[in-house]
Amino acid sequence: MDSTVTCIVNLVFACLIAALSIAGYVLTHKRTGQHWPLWIVLAVGWVILAIPYVIFLADYNLSVAAMAALWLSSYVLIMVSLVLLFLKLMHFLKNREKKETTQQ
């Protein structure tokens, strides 16, 4: 496969995941009334991951250090969103246990 095609596929994938993250934020807010920051962090992480592909497709040369910084910051943000998700799940479980103990 050509490197341009690979970049296009990666760009579309990153933009699609970012759009799904934004949709997840909107749906979560609409259904629960809560603002979950993990959706925003996840969307920003995927948008940052898409930036090097846009730059490559625009035929602009980016230094290896700048490319590595973009990828690293993207991966860190995606990991942070996963940590936020686990923290949210732990919070839900703790609240559920409190409700069960107070009902008994």
N, C-alpha and C positions, 0 to 999 in steps of 0.2 A: 504494500500500500504506500502511496505517496505521502510524504510528510505533511503536505498541505491538507490532504484529506484527513489525516490523523488529527491535525490541529483543529479542523472544523468539527470533527466528531467530538473531540474533547471539549471544545468551546460550547457546543450545543448541549452536551451532557452537563457541564457546569452551570450553564444558564438555566437548564431545566430543573436541576436540583435547587438552585437559588429561588426560582419561581415557586416550586413546591413548598419550600420553607416559608416563603412569604404567605402563601395560601394557608399553610398550617397555622401561622400566627393569626391570620384573620379569622379562620374558622375556630380556633381555640378561644379567641377573644369574644367572638359572636356567641358561641355555645356556653362558655363558662363565665365570661365576663372578666377573666384573668389575663394579665399580660405576662406571657412566658418569655423571658429574654433568650432562652435557648434557641428559639426560632430565628430571632434577629441575628444572633451570633453565627448560627449555621448558614444563614443566607449570605452574610458578609464574608464568611470563610470561602464559600463557593464562588462568590463574585471575584474575590481576590485571586482565586485559582484560575479564573477565566481571563484575567488581565494579560498574562504572558502570551496566551494564544491569540488574543486580539492584536497585541503588539507584533507577534510573529507574522500574522496574516496581513498586517499593514506594511510589511517589509521594513520594519524598523529594527535595528540591531540593539539588543539589550545585553548588558554585561552579565557574565556568569554570576557575579556576586548579587546583582539586582534580581536576577531570575531566582536564585537560591533564596534570597530574602522573601520574595513574594510567595514562593512555594512553602517555605517554612512557616511564615505567618499564617498562611491559609490552613496548613495542617494543624497548627496550634489552636486556631479558632475553632476548627471542626472538633478537635479533642475537647476543648473547653465546653462546647455545646453538648457533647456527650456527658461530661461531668455534671453539667447543669441538669440534664435529663435525669441522671441517676439521683441527684439531690432532690429533684422534684418528686420522683417516685418514692424515695425514702420518706419525704415529708407526707405524702399521701398515706403510706403504710402506717406511719406513726399516728396520724390523725384517725385513721380507721381503727387502730388498736385502742385508742383513747375512747372512741365512741362505743366500741364493743364492751370495754370494761365499765363504762358509766351506765350502759343499758342493763348490765347484769346486776 
